[in-house]
Amino acid sequence: MVNPRAGQPAAAEDLVDVAKLVTAYYAVHPDPGDAAQRVSFGTSGHRGSAFTATFNEDHILATTQAICEYRTSQGIDGPLYLGADTHALSEPAQVSALEVLAANGVRVMVDARGGYTPTPAVSRAILAHNGSGPGARGSRADGIVVTPSHNPPPDGGFKYNPPDGGPAGTDITTQIQDRANELLASGLKAVRRIPYARAAAADTTGKFDFLGSYVSALGQVVDLAAIKAAGVRIGADPLGGASVAYWGEIGERYGLDLTVVNPNVDATFRFMTLDWDGKIRMDCSSPFAMASLIARSREFAIATGNDTDSDRHGIVTPDGGLMNPNHYLAVAIDYLYRQRDGWPADAAVGKTLVSSSMIDRVAEGLDRALLEVPVGFKWFVPGLLDGSVAFGGEESAGASFLQRDGSVWTTDKDGIILALLASEITAVTGHSPSRLYLGLTGRYGAPAYARIDTAATREQKAALARLSPAQVTASELAGEKIIAALTTAPGNGAPIGGLKVVAASGWFAARPSGTEDVYKLYAESFRGPEHLAAIQEQAREIVAAAIG
């Protein structure tokens, strides 16, 4: 249910008490015997809040020590690029991490300007050091980004990017998570740590110009000259996040007509409008969180938002408002594969299996192979590295794509280049991305898409994650023959942790939530809202019958 204050400006009572939050980071110690208070790596690292004993200094000390030990076991001896976003817990966690990294003799690169660091800038730095592949320069680099992404202000997050530059896979995060929890249980006895002043002054602690390195290379991935020549008027809203200094530099360096709509950084994020549930959340794909920018859409040809670590994008046009992430991905794919003549001719289109089937139809129209993978950007990393995938995108507004010459740009999501791409598309085609999406619907049909959450016990969620196709006994989905019942992804055969059922004109997918007692039900129909509702109704029946 949507909160009645959704989309309204935050009030004083909505703001986090930053002093109390930071105090709790140091003063509250998690109970290793409580599963909810242990280190837990999801698809985007460990997240939690100091107030709930789920993101505290103990977690960061243990996790960083575990990362140091993992690096040693893998022979990773190059620099570790350390970045952080603007959440209140990010700076304390960055300090804690540096104390451990320095004590372990890890060569750490921190921001030369003392600023905030977007996730894609860390991925770029790792890949630039490692050359065309891990080990190309003898020593391999990796990185840590301290961020809970778009989560509310009381939250903190900590994620590890290995030498491939992308999000760490479960084979890595399981090792780090398990060792971190061992360290917690032993009272952090094996954690090596030195005081921050010594860590910051250590010979192993260096400076790296993340902003300059990233911004100077942007012309290799986006046609900024075309944007400048067309005079596209851009409004960029960092939503108080890590890209705040980047957007001003991009506008100045490339001579763009670009306004940084909100240049403010405040750990309470008091300038935000409330999200659908009445919480402050820097979700650039939410019309409620983006209400302020949407209200100014007529001032710009393209207005964009980024979440707090800048790995997601939101695109606002004067004629279409905030674009649905699936719609924009489809437009971006159609444009890029037609325009980038330096891309490999056989490079596939990458999508997560809960993204719109409009992408499937666009890929078919482009005569390109489709790589459909489970949820999680990590699945696109190998393809982006070797060029076999030119674009990888998620329904949650995260994507990245190759440089104009077909080489790798980032192997993590990059909301900045996706935001700039919207201006390139406008400059080159003369049409907004929202107008171009209408053209795609005229060619391929207009899908209705939705995601809803349905209550489920822990036992039911576990049963959903273990489903086999044989447990789906239905033969039809909303009046159409079921073509496939999937528990592994077609693109790589990896388990999807749930179920996807496909018919000719629609599909649904059900996945258990990792943080709440619900399962997420995604559904889409190319026959309209009524057919979508029928798919959703039958989907609940199919899932209920399968998980009991």
Secondary structure, 3 states (H helix, E strand, C coil): CCCCCCCCECCHHHCCCHHHHHHHHHHCCCCCCCHHHCCCEECCEEEEEHHHCCCCHHHHHHHHHHHHHHHHHHCCCCCEEEEECCCCCHHHHHHHHHHHHHHCCCCEEEECCCCCCCHHHHHHHHHHHHCCCCCCCCCCCEEEEECCCCCCCCEEEEEEECCCCCCCCHHHHHHHHHHHHHHHHCCCCCCCCCCHHHHHHCCCEEEECHHHHHHHCHHHCCCHHHHHHHCCEEEEECCCCCCHHHHHHHHHHHCCEEEECCCCCCCCCCCCECCCCCCCCCCCCCCCCCHHHHHCHHHCCEEEEECCCCCCEEEEECCCEECCHHHHHHHHHHHHHHHCCCCCCCCEEEEECCCCCHHHHHHHHCCCCEEEECCCHHHHHHHHHHCCEEEEEECCCEEEECCCCCCCCCCCCCHHHHHHHHHHHHHHHCCCHHHHHHHHHHHHCCCEEEEEEEECCHHHHHHHHCCCHHHCCCCEECCEEEEEEEEECCCCCCEEEEEEEEECCEEEEEEECCCCCEEEEEEEECCCHHHHHHHHHHHHHHHHHHHC
